[in-house]
Amino acid sequence: MERLVKTGQIRPRAAREIGPSRLGIGFEKLDRGAFDPTTAYDPVAETGVHYVRLQSGWQRTERQKGVYDFAWLDEIVDSFIARGQEPWIDLCYGNDLYTESAKEYFGAVGCPPIFTEEEKAAWTAYVEATVRHFAGRVTWYEIWNEPDGQWCWKHGVSAAEYADFAVATSKAIHRADPAAKAIAGVLCTVNLPYFRVMFDRGVADTADAVSFHRYNADELNALNEIRALRALIDRYNPALKIIQGESGTQSDSRGMGALRGGAWTELKQAKYTLRHRLLDLASEVLFTSHFTAVDMIEALNGKVGDKASYLDYGYFGLLHADFDADGIASGTYSPKLSYRAMQHLAALFPGDVRPCELPVIRKAWDSPRVFGMDDATAQIVTLGFENGKGAQALAYWKAADLMRETFDGTVSFLLPGEERAIRLIDLMDGGIYRLPDSMVSREYYNSSDYAGAVTLKNLPLTDSPLLLTFGAFYPEG
C-alpha cells in the first residue's frame, strides 16, 4: 500500500451502532459448558456482527424429567439482546434421562431421541417448552447439528431418520410459537444427496430454512455449491431460505477438529475469514455465521468419565482464551487478527448492503511491480456490492493456496465511466486509501469516443481481500 495515499481508517462499531446485518458469529458448546460466556459478551458485541448462534443443551436444561431450568440460557440470550444482537438457537443434543447411549457420551453429543415413544415425546416437550419460553426473544431455531456426520448421529448416519426427526421438530416449533422459524439440515457440507432425501420426506414443506456448514481450505466452489442447493430447493419449495450456519478455521496448527493438521496461523485464519464471509455476503444466504467466538475444546467425541477424551482443543475463535485444568476456556479473552478483520467487515457491510453486478472488467496492463509483465494473468475472485445509498464496491483477491503460498502483485481494471470518488480499503488492517493520479487513467486509446472511461492501473493485489469503493460506500472514508 506504500504507493497509495492513506486518507482514513475503518472505525470499528459495536453491533448496536451498526444495527441488523447478515453477519453472525458462533457461541457454540454452551450445552457442555466449554467456556465462560460472561466475559465474552462485550467483545462479541464489539465485533459488530448481528446474529449469535447458541447451542441450547437439552441435557443441561432438563435434569429431572419434565422440569426445565432455562436460567443459564436466559442470561445468555438476554445479554446479547441487550447489546443489540439477535441470538438464534441450535436445539441439541440428547439426554441421558431418556436415551441409554447418551450416558456414554460427554454432553450426550450425537445421541438423537428417536428410538422409543418416550424419547420422542420428551424431545417434543423440550422443544415446545424452549420455543414457548423464548417467544418474543428468539425467532430462528436449528434442528440438531451435523446429523450427516458420524460424530453427531453416532449410531449410524441416516438421512431418512433425520428427515422424519426434522419434520416432527419443525411442527413442534411452529405449534409452540407461530412466529418462530425452523431451520433443518444443519449439515457438515452442501450435501445434496442428503438434502434430497430430506426434501423427499417432507422437510421442504415444514421447515422455513435449511442450513449448511463449510470447512474448506479454499473457497473457489462456495458460490457454485449455494447455487446448486438453491436449484434443488426450488424443485420443492422456492420459499425455503438458506443459512450458512458454521464456517471457520484454526489459528494454530495444533488445533483439533475441522481442517486440523494444516499449517494455520493467525494471519491465515484472518485471510480465510475475510474470503469466506465475503463469498457468503455475495450469495443469497439469509445470513452467515462464523465459527466461532472463542477458542475452546471440540468435545464431540468425549466419553463420560474420561476427561482426556474431550480435552481436544480447537483454535477457531476470533478471541484467544486461557484453559483451566478441565479444559474450560476462561479468563480475559484477547482479540486475534481475525477479530480485527471481522470488525472491519461488519462496519462496511450493514444490513442495506447487497450483492450486485458491476460494469468492471479486468484489463491487461504491463506492471513495473512485476518487472513489466502483464498483470492480468493471476486468477482472482471479484465480487460486487451496493449499499442503500447507491454507492458500490468491488471486493477482490488472489485465490492463493493458504497453506502453501502468499501473493503480492497487481491488477488493472477498466470501467466504462466513473465520476464518483474511488477509494481502496484494506479489510485486514482497515486502512482507507486514495489512488494516486498515476494509477487512474481517463483516456482510452486516446479516442474521444470513450470519454469518461477509466482505467485503474496496477492496483495492489494480494491473497487477502481488498475493497475498491465507488462513492460513499464508507462515508467516513
C-alpha positions in Angstrom: 0.0 0.0 0.0 3.0 2.3 0.0 2.1 3.6 -3.4 -1.3 4.8 -2.2 -2.3 7.9 -0.2 -3.9 6.9 3.2 -7.0 9.1 3.9 -8.6 7.3 6.8 -9.2 4.2 8.9 -12.2 2.0 9.4 -13.8 2.7 12.8 -14.9 -0.5 14.5 -18.5 -0.2 15.7 -20.5 -2.3 18.1 -23.5 -4.3 17.0 -26.0 -1.8 18.5 -24.5 1.0 16.4 -24.5 -0.9 13.2 -27.9 -2.5 13.5 -29.2 -5.6 11.7 -26.8 -7.2 9.1 -26.2 -10.6 7.5 -23.1 -11.3 9.6 -23.1 -13.6 12.5 -20.9 -15.5 14.9 -21.0 -18.7 16.8 -21.3 -19.1 20.6 -21.4 -22.9 20.5 -20.8 -25.7 23.0 -22.8 -23.9 25.7 -24.6 -27.2 26.3 -21.3 -28.7 27.5 -20.1 -25.6 29.4 -17.0 -25.4 27.3 -16.3 -21.8 28.1 -17.2 -18.9 30.4 -19.6 -16.7 28.4 -19.8 -13.8 30.7 -16.6 -12.1 29.8 -17.2 -12.7 26.1 -20.4 -10.7 25.7 -18.8 -7.3 25.2 -16.0 -8.5 22.8 -18.6 -10.4 20.7 -20.9 -7.4 20.6 -17.9 -5.2 19.6 -17.2 -7.2 16.5 -20.3 -5.5 15.1 -22.0 -8.7 13.9 -25.7 -9.1 14.3 -26.6 -12.8 14.7 -25.2 -15.0 17.5 -25.7 -18.8 17.3 -26.3 -20.5 20.7 -26.4 -24.3 21.4 -29.3 -24.9 23.7 -28.4 -28.0 25.7 -31.3 -30.4 26.4 -29.3 -32.4 28.9 -28.1 -29.2 30.7 -31.7 -27.9 30.8 -33.7 -31.0 31.8 -32.1 -32.9 34.7 -35.4 -34.0 36.2 -38.0 -35.4 33.9 -40.4 -32.7 32.8 -38.6 -30.0 34.7 -36.8 -27.3 32.7 -34.2 -24.9 34.0 -33.7 -22.2 31.4 -32.0 -19.7 33.8 -28.5 -20.3 32.4 -29.7 -19.8 28.8 -31.9 -16.8 29.8 -28.8 -14.9 31.0 -27.0 -15.5 27.7 -30.0 -14.7 25.4 -30.8 -11.5 27.3 -27.2 -10.4 27.4 -26.9 -10.4 23.6 -30.3 -8.8 23.1 -29.3 -6.0 25.5 -26.3 -5.4 23.2 -28.4 -5.1 20.1 -27.7 -8.6 18.7 -30.1 -11.3 17.7 -29.5 -14.7 19.3 -30.7 -17.8 17.5 -30.7 -21.3 19.0 -29.5 -24.7 17.8 -31.6 -27.3 19.5 -29.3 -30.2 20.6 -28.2 -32.8 21.8 -29.5 -35.9 23.6 -30.5 -36.5 27.2 -29.4 -39.5 29.3 -32.7 -39.3 31.2 -34.3 -40.9 28.1 -31.6 -42.4 25.9 -29.4 -45.1 27.2 -26.5 -44.4 24.8 -26.4 -40.8 26.0 -25.0 -42.0 29.3 -21.8 -42.9 27.5 -21.0 -39.6 25.7 -19.9 -36.3 27.2 -22.8 -33.9 26.7 -25.0 -36.6 25.1 -23.5 -35.5 21.8 -24.8 -37.4 18.8 -27.5 -39.4 20.6 -30.8 -38.5 18.9 -34.0 -39.3 20.8 -35.7 -41.3 18.0 -36.0 -44.9 19.2 -38.8 -45.1 21.7 -42.0 -43.2 22.1 -40.9 -41.9 25.5 -37.7 -40.4 23.9 -39.7 -38.8 21.0 -42.3 -37.3 23.4 -39.7 -36.0 25.7 -37.8 -34.3 22.9 -41.0 -32.7 21.6 -41.9 -31.5 25.0 -38.5 -30.0 25.5 -38.6 -28.3 22.1 -42.0 -26.8 22.7 -41.0 -25.7 26.2 -37.9 -24.0 24.8 -39.7 -22.2 22.0 -42.5 -21.0 24.2 -40.1 -19.8 26.8 -38.1 -17.7 24.4 -41.1 -16.4 22.3 -40.6 -12.8 21.5 -36.8 -13.1 22.1 -35.7 -15.8 19.7 -37.1 -16.4 16.2 -34.8 -18.9 14.5 -34.3 -22.5 15.7 -32.0 -25.1 14.2 -32.8 -28.7 14.5 -29.8 -30.8 15.8 -26.3 -30.3 14.5 -24.4 -32.0 11.7 -26.6 -35.2 11.5 -24.7 -36.2 8.4 -21.6 -36.7 10.5 -20.9 -39.9 12.5 -19.9 -37.7 15.5 -23.3 -36.2 15.7 -25.5 -39.2 14.7 -23.4 -41.8 16.4 -25.5 -45.0 15.8 -25.1 -44.5 12.1 -25.9 -41.6 9.7 -29.3 -41.8 8.1 -30.8 -39.0 6.1 -34.3 -40.6 6.3 -34.1 -40.8 10.1 -33.1 -37.2 10.4 -35.7 -36.1 7.9 -38.5 -37.6 9.9 -37.0 -36.1 13.1 -36.7 -32.7 11.5 -40.3 -32.8 10.2 -41.7 -33.6 13.7 -39.4 -31.0 15.3 -40.4 -28.3 12.8 -44.1 -28.9 13.6 -43.3 -28.7 17.4 -41.5 -25.4 16.9 -44.5 -23.9 15.0 -47.0 -25.2 17.4 -45.2 -23.6 20.3 -44.8 -20.2 18.6 -46.4 -19.5 15.2 -43.9 -16.6 14.8 -40.9 -19.0 15.2 -38.9 -20.3 12.3 -37.5 -23.8 11.9 -34.1 -24.5 10.3 -33.4 -28.1 9.2 -30.4 -29.7 7.8 -27.5 -28.2 9.7 -25.3 -30.3 7.5 -21.5 -30.6 7.6 -21.4 -29.6 3.9 -23.7 -28.8 1.0 -24.6 -32.5 0.9 -27.1 -32.5 -2.0 -28.0 -36.2 -1.9 -28.7 -35.9 1.8 -30.8 -32.8 1.3 -32.8 -34.5 -1.4 -33.8 -37.3 0.9 -34.8 -34.7 3.4 -36.9 -32.9 0.9 -38.5 -36.1 -0.4 -39.6 -36.9 3.1 -41.3 -33.5 3.7 -38.7 -31.2 5.2 -39.2 -28.6 2.5 -42.9 -28.3 3.4 -42.4 -28.0 7.1 -39.2 -26.1 7.7 -38.6 -22.4 7.0 -34.9 -22.7 6.1 -32.1 -25.1 5.7 -28.5 -24.6 6.9 -25.1 -26.0 6.0 -21.6 -25.7 7.3 -18.4 -25.0 5.3 -14.9 -26.0 6.3 -12.8 -25.8 3.1 -9.2 -24.7 2.9 -10.1 -22.9 -0.3 -13.3 -21.0 -1.3 -13.5 -21.3 -5.1 -16.5 -23.6 -5.2 -18.5 -21.9 -2.5 -20.9 -19.9 -4.7 -21.5 -22.8 -7.1 -22.5 -25.0 -4.1 -25.0 -22.5 -2.9 -26.4 -22.1 -6.4 -26.7 -25.9 -6.7 -28.5 -26.1 -3.3 -30.9 -23.3 -4.4 -31.7 -25.2 -7.7 -32.5 -28.3 -5.7 -34.7 -26.4 -3.2 -36.6 -24.7 -6.0 -37.9 -28.1 -7.2 -39.6 -28.5 -3.8 -40.3 -25.1 -2.2 -38.8 -21.8 -3.6 -39.8 -20.0 -0.4 -37.3 -22.1 1.7 -34.4 -19.9 2.8 -30.7 -20.9 3.0 -28.5 -20.1 6.0 -24.7 -20.7 6.4 -24.5 -21.8 10.0 -20.9 -22.6 10.6 -17.7 -21.7 8.7 -14.2 -21.0 10.0 -10.7 -22.3 10.6 -7.9 -22.7 13.1 -5.3 -20.1 14.0 -2.9 -22.7 15.3 -1.6 -25.8 13.6 -2.1 -27.8 16.9 -5.8 -27.4 16.7 -8.2 -30.4 16.7 -11.5 -30.5 14.7 -12.1 -29.4 11.2 -9.1 -28.6 9.0 -6.8 -29.9 11.7 -3.1 -30.5 10.8 -2.8 -27.6 8.4 -0.1 -25.0 9.0 -2.6 -22.5 10.3 -1.5 -19.1 11.7 -3.4 -16.1 12.9 -2.8 -14.4 9.6 -4.0 -17.3 7.5 -7.1 -17.6 9.7 -7.9 -13.9 9.1 -7.5 -14.2 5.4 -9.8 -17.3 5.4 -12.3 -15.3 7.5 -12.5 -12.4 5.1 -12.6 -14.6 1.9 -15.4 -16.9 3.1 -17.6 -14.2 4.7 -17.4 -12.1 1.6 -18.4 -15.0 -0.6 -21.4 -15.7 1.7 -22.4 -12.0 1.6 -22.2 -12.2 -2.2 -24.6 -15.1 -2.2 -28.3 -15.5 -1.4 -27.8 -16.9 2.1 -30.1 -15.1 4.6 -27.2 -14.7 7.0 -23.8 -16.3 7.6 -22.3 -17.4 10.9 -18.5 -17.5 11.6 -17.3 -20.4 13.7 -16.6 -19.3 16.4 -16.2 -16.5 19.0 -13.8 -18.1 21.5 -11.1 -20.9 21.4 -12.5 -24.0 23.2 -12.4 -27.7 23.3 -14.1 -29.5 20.4 -15.8 -32.1 22.7 -17.7 -34.0 20.0 -16.4 -37.5 20.8 -15.8 -37.3 24.6 -16.7 -40.2 26.8 -18.3 -39.7 30.2 -15.6 -40.2 33.0 -12.7 -39.9 30.6 -11.6 -36.3 30.7 -8.7 -36.8 28.3 -11.2 -37.8 25.6 -12.7 -34.4 25.4 -9.6 -32.2 26.0 -9.3 -31.8 22.3 -8.5 -28.1 21.9 -9.7 -26.1 18.9 -8.4 -22.7 17.9 -11.3 -21.5 15.7 -12.1 -18.4 17.9 -11.8 -14.8 16.9 -10.7 -14.5 20.5 -7.8 -16.2 22.3 -8.7 -18.0 25.6 -6.9 -19.5 28.6 -7.9 -23.0 29.6 -8.2 -24.4 33.1 -7.4 -27.9 34.2 -10.8 -29.2 33.0 -10.3 -27.6 29.5 -12.8 -24.8 30.1 -12.0 -21.6 28.3 -12.0 -18.7 30.7 -10.1 -15.6 31.7 -9.8 -12.4 29.7 -10.4 -13.1 26.0 -8.0 -11.3 23.7 -8.5 -10.5 20.0 -6.8 -12.2 17.1 -6.1 -10.7 13.7 -9.3 -12.3 12.5 -11.3 -10.4 15.2 -10.0 -7.1 13.8 -10.7 -8.2 10.2 -14.3 -9.1 11.3 -14.7 -5.7 12.8 -13.7 -4.0 9.6 -16.1 -6.2 7.6 -19.0 -5.6 9.9 -18.5 -1.8 9.8 -18.5 -1.9 6.0 -21.4 -4.4 5.5 -24.5 -3.3 7.4 -27.9 -4.6 6.5 -28.5 -2.4 3.5 -25.5 -3.8 1.6 -26.5 -6.4 -1.1 -24.6 -8.2 -3.9 -24.7 -6.7 -7.4 -23.1 -6.9 -10.7 -20.7 -4.1 -11.6 -19.6 -2.8 -15.0 -15.9 -3.5 -14.2 -13.6 -5.8 -16.2 -10.0 -6.8 -15.9 -7.6 -5.1 -18.3 -4.1 -6.3 -19.3 -1.5 -3.8 -18.3 2.2 -4.1 -18.0 3.2 -3.7 -14.4 6.5 -2.4 -13.1 5.8 -4.2 -9.9 6.5 -7.5 -11.7 9.2 -6.1 -14.0 6.9 -5.2 -16.8 4.9 -8.4 -17.1 1.2 -8.4 -17.8 -0.7 -8.2 -14.5 -3.9 -9.9 -15.9 -2.5 -13.4 -15.5 -3.3 -14.2 -11.9 -6.6 -16.0 -11.0 -8.6 -13.7 -8.8 -12.1 -13.6 -7.2 -14.2 -10.4 -7.8 -17.5 -9.7 -6.0 -19.7 -6.6 -6.4 -21.8 -5.0 -3.7 -24.1 -2.0 -3.4 -25.5 -0.1 -0.3 -28.8 1.6 0.2 -27.4 4.9 -0.9 -26.3 3.8 -4.3 -22.6 3.6 -3.5 -20.8 0.4 -4.8 -17.8 -1.7 -4.0 -15.7 -4.4 -5.7 -14.1 -6.9 -3.4 -11.2 -8.8 -5.0 -8.3 -11.1 -4.1 -5.9 -13.6 -5.5 -7.2 -17.1 -4.6 -3.8 -18.3 -3.4 -3.5 -21.6 -1.6 -3.4 -20.5 2.0 -1.3 -23.5 3.1 1.5 -23.2 0.6 1.8 -19.7 -0.8 1.3 -16.0 -0.3 0.8 -13.5 -3.1 1.6 -9.8 -3.7 1.1 -8.5 -7.2 -1.0 -6.1 -9.2 -4.2 -6.0 -11.2 -5.8 -3.5 -13.5 -9.5 -2.8 -14.2 -11.5 -1.0 -16.9 -14.6 1.0 -16.1 -16.8 2.4 -18.9 -17.2 5.6 -16.9 -16.9 6.6 -13.2 -17.2 10.1 -11.8 -17.6 9.1 -8.1 -14.7 9.2 -5.7 -12.7 5.9 -5.8 -11.1 4.5 -2.7 -9.2 1.3 -1.8 -9.8 -0.3 1.6 -7.5 -2.9 3.1 -10.0 -5.2 5.0 -7.2 -6.7 7.1 -5.9 -3.5 8.7 -8.8 -1.2 8.0 -6.8 1.4 6.1 -8.6 3.6 3.5 -6.5 4.9 0.6 -6.9 7.3 -2.3 -5.4 6.2 -5.6 -2.6 8.4 -6.9 -3.1 10.0 -10.3 -0.5 7.6 -11.8 -3.0 4.7 -11.1 -6.0 6.4 -12.7 -6.2 7.0 -16.5 -9.2 8.7 -18.0 -8.0 8.1 -21.6 -8.9 5.1 -23.6 -6.8 4.6 -26.7 -6.7 8.4 -27.0 -10.2 8.4 -28.5 -12.9 11.0 -27.7 -15.5 8.3 -28.4 -14.6 6.8 -25.0 -14.7 10.0 -22.9 -15.3 9.2 -19.3 -13.8 5.7 -19.4 -11.5 4.9 -16.5 -8.6 2.5 -16.3 -7.3 1.7 -12.8 -3.7 0.6 -13.4 -1.6 -1.7 -11.4 -3.7 -1.7 -8.2 -2.4 -3.8 -5.3 -3.4 -7.4 -5.4 -2.9 -9.8 -2.5 -4.2 -13.1 -1.2 -6.2 -11.1 1.4 -9.4 -9.3 0.2 -9.2 -5.6 -0.8 -12.3 -3.4 -1.4 -12.4 -0.9 -4.2 -15.2 1.6 -3.5 -17.1 4.0 -5.7 -18.9 6.8 -3.9 -19.6 6.9 -0.2 -19.6 3.2 0.5 -18.0 4.0 3.8 -18.9 7.6 4.4 -16.2 8.3 7.0 -13.5 7.5 4.4 
